Structures are given as structure tokens and as C-alpha cells.
Amino acid sequence: MTETNVETASWARRMLALIVDWAASTLAVVLVVGPQRYAEDSAASFWVLLVFVVESALFTALLGGSFGQIATRLRVVRVNGDPRPIGLIQAFVRQILIALVIPPLVFRPDGRGLHDLAVGSATVTLQTWRGMTGR
């Protein structure tokens, strides 16, 4: 299938979703290790990053978006028109590229960053997603 032209979500919405995801990942790590150990552990930021990558990849592959994206009414879609969420491997590749920071900052005029181009995805609003999937 070829790429379809999709209207991507605004950067503001995407950044809000990222903040929600990062806060949820931080909270999850704090709840597991405790606030005292979190504050003292120099590896705490690594654990937050790991939780962020795993959570967002799993949710994206299973539900069509990370916790933060779902909360902010965004979805990750395949640009080839297939209504299914992207696959688990593609979701992990996408999230690892996001964790590297630079790929999302290099983007095309349509708003798709290198992380989306690498796996054939785009981040769209819930309204756009519903129009694409008929739901």
C-alpha cells in the first residue's frame, strides 16, 4: 500500500501527551522504588526512560497510542491506510527513536518526524483517527 495524506496532530498536543507520559512513568517508578530511593538513586532517570519506552510502545501497539496520547485524544496510525495499530516491533523502534530525542526534532512539512518516517506512522487527533477507521 502507498502512503495516504493524513493531517497530523499539532506539536502542542503531542508535547502535552509526552509530558503526561513522562509524569506517569515517573510516578510508576516512584511507586515501585519509593520516594526516598527515587530521590537518592542516580539511575532513577534511566528507570523512568525505560518505563516510558516500554509503556508507550506496548500501549501504542495494543491501543493505538501511549497513555499520554490516549489521555490527550491522539492516536498513532499507519500512513498506508491500514486501520490496525502499528505492530509491536514498529512501536518499540518508534519509541526508542523518540527516546533519542533528535529524530522527533527532524521532521517533514507534514509534521512527521524521523521516528514516524522510519516505521510508516503518523500521530493524529482522535477525530482524524475516527474518520480513517470509521469508528
C-alpha positions in Angstrom: 0.0 0.0 0.0 1.1 3.5 -0.6 1.1 6.4 1.9 -2.0 8.3 2.3 -2.0 12.0 3.2 -3.0 12.4 6.8 -3.4 15.6 8.8 -1.1 15.2 11.8 -1.8 16.5 15.3 -0.4 19.8 16.5 3.0 19.9 18.2 1.4 21.4 21.3 -0.9 18.3 21.7 2.0 16.0 21.1 4.1 17.7 23.7 1.3 17.6 26.2 1.0 13.8 25.6 4.7 13.5 26.1 4.5 15.4 29.4 1.6 13.2 30.6 3.5 10.0 29.6 6.7 11.2 31.3 4.8 12.1 34.5 3.0 8.8 34.6 6.3 6.9 34.0 8.0 8.9 36.8 5.0 8.2 39.1 5.2 4.5 38.3 8.9 4.4 39.2 8.4 6.4 42.4 5.6 4.0 43.5 7.8 0.9 42.9 11.1 2.1 44.5 9.7 4.7 46.9 10.2 8.4 47.0 13.3 8.3 49.2 15.1 5.8 47.0 14.0 7.6 43.8 15.5 10.9 45.1 18.8 9.2 46.1 19.2 6.8 43.1 21.3 8.2 40.3 19.8 5.6 38.0 16.3 6.7 38.6 16.1 8.7 35.3 17.2 5.6 33.4 14.3 3.6 35.0 11.8 6.4 34.1 13.1 6.3 30.5 12.8 2.5 30.4 9.2 2.6 31.8 8.4 5.3 29.3 9.7 3.4 26.3 8.0 0.1 27.3 4.7 1.6 28.4 4.3 3.8 25.3 5.4 1.0 22.9 3.0 -1.5 24.4 0.1 0.9 24.6 0.7 2.1 21.0 0.8 -1.4 19.6 -2.2 -2.6 21.6 -4.4 0.5 21.8 -3.2 2.9 19.1 -1.4 5.3 21.4 0.6 5.7 24.6 -1.2 6.5 27.9 -0.5 10.2 27.3 -1.7 10.1 23.7 -4.9 8.4 24.7 -5.5 10.9 27.5 -4.9 13.8 25.2 -7.1 12.3 22.4 -4.3 11.4 20.0 -3.6 8.2 18.1 -0.7 6.7 16.2 -1.8 5.4 12.8 -0.3 3.7 9.9 0.1 6.0 6.9 -0.7 3.3 4.4 -4.4 3.4 5.3 -4.4 0.2 7.3 -6.8 0.8 10.3 -4.9 -1.5 12.7 -2.4 -0.1 15.2 1.2 -0.3 14.3 3.0 -3.5 15.2 4.9 -4.2 18.4 8.3 -4.1 16.8 7.5 -0.8 14.9 6.2 0.6 18.2 9.4 -0.2 20.0 11.6 1.2 17.2 9.4 4.4 17.2 9.7 4.8 20.9 13.4 4.2 21.0 13.9 6.8 18.3 11.8 9.2 20.4 13.9 8.5 23.4 17.0 9.5 21.4 15.3 13.0 21.2 16.8 14.1 17.8 14.5 12.1 15.4 11.3 13.8 16.5 13.0 17.2 16.0 13.8 16.4 12.4 10.5 16.4 10.6 8.9 16.9 7.2 6.4 19.8 6.4 3.5 17.4 7.2 4.7 17.1 10.8 6.0 13.6 10.6 9.4 13.2 12.3 12.1 10.7 11.6 10.6 8.3 14.2 7.3 8.3 12.2 9.0 8.0 8.8 11.1 5.0 10.0 8.0 3.0 10.8 5.4 4.4 8.5 3.3 6.1 11.1 1.8 9.5 12.0 0.3 11.0 15.1 -3.3 12.2 14.5 -6.2 13.5 16.6 -8.9 11.2 17.7 -11.3 12.9 15.3 -9.0 12.2 12.3 -8.4 8.6 13.5 -12.2 8.0 13.7 -12.6 9.3 10.1 -9.8 6.9 9.0 -11.2 3.9 10.8 -14.9 4.5 10.5 -15.3 4.2 14.3 
